[in-house]
Amino acid sequence: MSAANPGGSIRRLALALHESPALWWSFLYFFCLLSGYYVLRPVREAMASSSDLQEVFPQALIAWFAGHGVALQDFVLQFLFTCVFLIMLLLQPLYGWLVSRYPRRVFMPVVYGFFIVTLLGFHVMFDSNVPGRGMAFFFWIAVFNLFAVAVFWSFMADVFSNAQARAYYGYIGAAGTVGAFLGPLITGALVQRVGIANLMLVSAGFLSICLLCIWRLRHWAVAREREQQLVSGEQPMGGSVLDGLKLIMREPLLRWLAVLVLFGVGVGTLLYNEQASIVRLAYPDQDARTAFYSHIDLAVNALTLVVQLALTRWLLSRHGIAPALLVPAFAIILGFSVLAASPLPMLVAMVQVVTRASEFSLFKPARETIYTRVDRQWRYKAGAAIDTVVYRGADLGFAWVHKALSLMGSHLVFAGGIVVAAMMTVAAFGVLREEKKLPRDR
């Protein structure tokens, strides 16, 4: 049966769902998580590319920069990414304390409960047109995207073995992609009818279903830990709040994973910032920008879903993680080479779609299967540190790199992107070398 046969992929998916009840709940969990996120993602993009500073920043901050002779509108993304990185530095020890001191049944509902409550607060802010709401929301959704998704994949590594992960992660990712399809559709259909404020309530509803899924999936996580005599996630992990960063410094595999994420984020940040500059000029209206970004998201999700259903399981099960890491890396190098020669807006959008789709459908599932073969300290502490501090540090650094390169034009931005993509490929080879030293399952 061909790996690219859609009918065969659907039959294999139906069989997997029949064999594993846990897969059903994982499907629902990731579907709702990404539906809730993608309802809000276009709002973030619209805020980040807004030409109205008072939509984004508090008046006092605008006045402070003006008083110091700095045109804040020239440094919107750089300022936002800098603040997000500082927030991550503050939250990482708090998260480390939470997972060290409390068992899984406590810290996971606390994480999602926090996001639900704060969404209700944003409903009030957007309904009242509070100045600076864009900045606050940009910070919030950056934290949500990283922590909520990192916790999800760490939990999946508690529930599934390595063999199951290779067979199921592509399908679980596809469920998330379907949710990511639904989110922009909801936004595109409702934003001009009910307004941005009420989209916050829609997202909060999806996250509430995630809490139900966590409660149901705990049964299979506990069963796997008992069967394979692993350390129970129903007990606090203990240790230091900074154990995650210490593990990254000490373990070669984690260091290479951190470098892979660093340069992978760098590729995306250079492309994202250049696209934001184009969209800011082409779509001055907030609602129009929101609709545009929702269309980009739909294209990304369409390609992601096709790859997840037709290729991801086949690649991971038959050939391991090597093709899933290396094929997208080479494709990104090719895409940036084309843009360096001809940075047309349509080509930028096309490379954006390929870059993000390859991350969701191949890069991410391949990386996450590695965590099924290591202990929970690596998953919940080191993995979360990579997905938060390293990720946002890369965002910050490459936001300023983009600012410098953009002074000399789009051609140089994309030429720099080729170098970054090449470094990402080197890191992928490093991960593959260290991954071979792990046991096949724990």
Disulfide bonds with the S-S distance in Angstrom:
none
